[in-house]
Amino acid sequence: MELRMSIKKFVNFYNSIKVDEYIEKVRKPVYHYTSPAGLKGIVENGTFRFTDRFYLNDKTEGVYVLNLCVNNIKHFDFLNNRFKKVFIDKCNIRIKQPQRNNFYVYQCCFSVDKDSLCLWNYYTKSEGIKGYNLKINTTDLPNKIKPELYDNDRSPKLRFGKVIYDKIRQLELLYEIIKQFFEFCQKDAISGEQFICDYLVDKIMHLGTFFKMDCFEIEHEYRLVFDLFLQDDGTYAVIKNKQKFYEKNGVFVPCVDISFEKDLLIGIGVSPTLDYCAAKKSVLRMTGSNYENISSDTIYESQIPVRY
């Protein structure tokens, strides 16, 4: 009975620490940079592609936050030696095997920058800086992303917000979360360090979904994140959407395409080197009457004066 009460108490404690409260939201539009083929797929299908984070361009996705903890353990000076050792061991285990219990993190990336040469170059690089960005309304964003559900009472949680690049801020947030877990462990003798640190690592990995190294700060990224349970037969436990793959540099990248409500799209930007007038006309014909917010007035031209 005592153990059961202790577990219930821990579950309540664990759920009380909400990662969303640590992530900055924005009240202004965000922008999804993509190639011409990418724009066509998004507009025609009405879906955003969420990609398994371990296949994104940043090779430290998923493990950066763990390395941050291990390499800066001295900053968590409130920890006793026993808890510190268990915590470091758990972090190192997860660094080697970051995937756990068939939960896979899928991300869709945006930027708060409307007209970034860096992002035009990166996301349209195979097209000679020819591409587009989609202007997305962030008002009521979580309710506008529509996975296909098996049960309307069970829906995967969508996390969203700005990526944190400042290492000092990252450590401040980690300090706060780790301290709460440590203090709970000190008060609840039944829940030992091994048990507590397993779940502590889970929690900081959720937070770490919004941490990146400062060398990526130029992207000013805003991201949407789903954490999905993948069953042995390759289907997801809560959503009907199919697991898909696309080829990139010879590797088959896991992804899932998820629908969005069409009023989420409030503008489309045209990259610097495209013929703006021709591109604008073609986008208007492609979107037609399907996107109420896309018109001659909401298609805009990049102001970056590059020729090629």
C-alpha positions in Angstrom: 0.0 0.0 0.0 2.8 2.4 0.9 4.6 1.8 -2.4 1.4 2.3 -4.4 0.8 5.6 -2.6 4.4 6.6 -3.3 4.1 5.9 -7.0 0.9 7.9 -7.2 2.5 10.8 -5.4 5.5 10.6 -7.9 3.1 10.6 -10.9 1.4 13.7 -9.6 4.8 15.3 -9.1 6.1 14.4 -12.5 2.9 15.6 -14.3 3.1 18.9 -12.4 6.3 19.8 -14.2 5.1 21.1 -17.5 7.7 21.5 -20.2 5.3 24.0 -22.1 5.8 26.5 -19.3 9.5 26.7 -20.0 9.1 27.3 -23.7 8.5 30.8 -25.2 5.5 31.1 -27.5 5.1 33.9 -30.0 2.1 35.9 -30.9 3.3 36.8 -34.4 3.4 34.7 -37.5 6.2 32.1 -38.2 7.6 31.0 -41.5 8.2 27.6 -43.0 10.9 27.7 -45.8 10.7 25.1 -48.5 11.5 24.2 -52.1 9.0 24.6 -54.9 8.2 20.8 -54.6 7.8 21.2 -50.9 5.3 24.0 -51.3 3.4 22.1 -53.9 3.1 19.1 -51.6 2.0 21.1 -48.6 -0.6 23.1 -50.5 -2.1 20.2 -52.5 -2.2 17.8 -49.5 -2.9 20.3 -46.8 -0.3 18.7 -44.6 2.9 19.5 -42.8 5.7 16.9 -42.7 7.0 16.0 -39.3 10.4 14.4 -39.4 12.1 12.0 -36.9 14.5 14.3 -35.0 17.4 11.8 -35.3 17.5 12.5 -39.1 17.5 16.3 -39.0 20.5 18.4 -40.0 21.7 18.9 -36.4 23.5 15.7 -35.4 23.1 16.6 -31.7 19.3 16.5 -31.8 18.1 14.5 -28.8 21.4 14.2 -27.1 22.6 17.8 -26.8 20.7 18.4 -23.6 22.2 15.2 -22.0 25.7 16.2 -22.9 25.0 19.6 -21.5 24.0 18.1 -18.2 27.1 15.8 -18.0 29.6 18.5 -19.0 28.1 21.0 -16.6 27.3 18.8 -13.6 29.3 21.1 -11.4 26.7 23.8 -11.8 24.1 21.7 -10.1 25.9 22.2 -6.7 22.8 21.2 -4.7 23.2 17.5 -5.7 24.8 15.0 -3.3 27.4 12.6 -4.7 25.1 9.6 -4.8 22.3 11.3 -6.8 24.9 13.0 -9.0 26.6 9.7 -9.9 23.3 8.0 -10.7 22.1 11.0 -12.8 25.4 11.1 -14.8 25.2 7.3 -15.4 21.6 7.6 -16.6 22.5 10.5 -19.0 25.4 8.5 -20.4 23.3 5.5 -21.0 20.7 7.6 -22.9 23.4 9.4 -24.9 24.4 5.9 -26.3 20.7 4.8 -26.6 18.6 8.0 -26.8 15.5 6.2 -28.2 13.4 4.7 -25.4 10.2 2.6 -25.2 9.2 3.0 -28.9 8.4 6.7 -28.4 9.7 8.7 -31.4 9.9 12.5 -31.6 8.8 14.1 -34.8 9.4 17.8 -35.5 8.3 20.4 -38.0 10.5 23.4 -38.2 9.7 27.1 -38.8 11.4 30.4 -38.2 10.3 33.7 -36.7 12.3 35.4 -39.6 10.3 36.4 -42.6 13.1 36.9 -45.0 16.4 35.1 -44.1 19.1 34.6 -46.6 20.5 31.8 -44.5 17.2 29.9 -44.6 16.6 30.6 -48.3 20.1 29.2 -49.0 19.7 26.2 -46.8 16.1 25.0 -47.6 16.3 25.8 -51.3 19.9 25.0 -51.9 19.3 22.3 -54.5 17.1 24.8 -56.4 19.6 27.7 -56.7 17.8 29.7 -54.0 14.5 29.2 -55.7 11.8 28.4 -53.2 9.1 29.8 -50.9 8.1 30.3 -47.3 4.7 29.8 -45.8 3.5 32.4 -43.4 1.7 30.7 -40.5 -0.8 32.2 -38.0 0.2 31.1 -34.5 -3.1 32.1 -33.0 -4.8 28.9 -31.7 -2.0 26.9 -33.4 -2.4 23.6 -31.4 -6.0 23.3 -32.4 -5.3 23.9 -36.1 -3.0 20.8 -36.4 -5.2 17.8 -37.1 -3.7 14.3 -36.8 -6.2 11.5 -37.7 -7.3 10.0 -34.4 -8.5 6.5 -33.5 -10.3 7.9 -30.4 -11.3 11.6 -30.0 -10.6 11.3 -26.3 -6.9 10.3 -27.0 -4.8 12.7 -28.9 -1.0 13.2 -28.9 0.3 16.3 -27.2 1.6 19.0 -29.6 4.5 21.0 -28.1 5.4 24.2 -29.8 7.6 27.3 -29.3 10.9 29.0 -29.9 14.1 27.1 -29.7 16.5 28.2 -26.9 20.1 28.8 -28.0 21.5 30.6 -25.0 23.6 28.1 -22.9 23.2 30.1 -19.7 19.4 30.1 -20.1 19.4 26.4 -20.9 21.4 25.6 -17.7 19.0 27.8 -15.7 16.0 25.8 -16.8 17.8 22.5 -16.2 18.9 23.7 -12.8 15.2 24.3 -11.9 14.0 21.0 -13.1 16.8 18.9 -11.7 16.5 20.5 -8.3 12.8 19.7 -8.1 13.5 16.0 -8.8 16.3 15.9 -6.3 14.2 17.5 -3.6 11.4 15.1 -4.3 13.8 12.2 -4.0 15.1 13.5 -0.6 11.6 13.7 0.7 10.3 10.4 -0.6 12.7 7.7 0.6 10.7 4.9 -1.2 11.5 6.4 -4.6 15.2 5.8 -4.9 17.7 7.6 -7.1 17.6 5.0 -9.9 13.8 5.3 -10.3 13.8 9.1 -10.0 16.7 9.7 -12.4 15.2 7.5 -15.1 12.2 9.9 -15.2 14.3 13.0 -14.7 16.2 12.1 -17.9 12.9 11.7 -19.7 11.7 15.1 -18.6 14.9 16.9 -19.5 14.8 15.2 -22.9 11.4 16.7 -23.5 12.7 20.1 -22.6 15.8 19.5 -24.6 13.7 19.2 -27.7 13.8 23.0 -27.7 17.5 23.3 -27.0 20.1 23.7 -29.7 23.7 24.8 -29.9 24.3 28.5 -30.3 25.9 28.0 -33.7 22.4 27.5 -35.1 21.0 30.7 -33.6 20.9 32.4 -37.0 17.9 30.2 -37.8 15.7 31.7 -35.1 13.8 28.4 -35.1 10.2 27.8 -33.9 9.2 24.2 -33.9 6.2 21.9 -33.6 6.8 18.6 -31.9 4.9 15.3 -31.5 6.0 12.5 -29.3 4.5 9.4 -30.9 4.5 5.7 -29.9 5.4 3.5 -32.8 4.0 -0.1 -32.5 5.8 -3.2 -33.7 3.7 -3.3 -36.9 4.9 0.2 -37.9 1.6 1.9 -37.0 1.2 4.6 -34.3 -0.7 3.9 -31.2 -2.9 7.0 -31.0 -3.1 8.3 -34.6 -4.1 6.8 -37.9 -1.5 8.7 -39.9 0.9 6.4 -41.7 4.6 6.2 -41.1 6.3 7.4 -44.3 9.9 7.7 -45.6 11.7 10.0 -48.0 15.2 9.6 -49.3 17.8 12.1 -48.4 21.5 11.7 -49.3 21.0 7.9 -49.6 19.2 7.6 -46.2 15.5 6.8 -45.8 14.2 9.4 -43.4 11.1 8.5 -41.2 8.3 11.1 -41.2 4.6 11.5 -40.8 2.4 14.0 -42.7 -0.3 15.7 -40.6 -3.1 17.9 -41.8 -3.7 21.5 -40.8 -6.7 23.7 -41.1 -6.3 25.9 -44.2 -6.9 29.2 -42.5 -3.5 28.6 -40.7 -1.8 29.6 -43.9 -2.0 33.4 -44.2 0.7 34.2 -46.7 3.4 32.9 -49.1 6.8 34.4 -49.7 8.8 34.1 -52.9 12.6 33.7 -52.7 15.1 36.3 -54.0 16.1 34.7 -57.4 12.6 33.6 -58.6 10.7 35.6 -61.2 8.3 37.2 -58.7 5.5 38.0 -61.1 5.5 34.5 -62.7 5.8 32.8 -59.4 3.0 34.8 -57.8 0.6 34.0 -60.7 1.4 30.3 -60.4 0.9 30.2 -56.7 -2.5 32.0 -57.0 -3.6 29.4 -59.5 -2.3 26.5 -57.4 -4.0 27.6 -54.2 -7.1 28.7 -56.0 -10.1 29.1 -53.7 -8.8 26.4 -51.3 -6.9 28.8 -49.1 -9.1 31.8 -48.1 -6.2 33.9 -46.8 -4.0 33.6 -49.9 -4.6 36.4 -52.4 -2.6 38.8 -54.5 -2.1 40.9 -51.4 -0.7 38.1 -49.2 1.9 36.8 -51.6 5.1 38.7 -51.0 8.5 39.1 -52.6 11.8 38.7 -50.7 13.6 42.0 -50.2 17.1 40.4 -50.4 18.9 41.8 -53.4 20.8 38.8 -54.7 21.0 37.9 -58.4 21.7 34.1 -58.1 
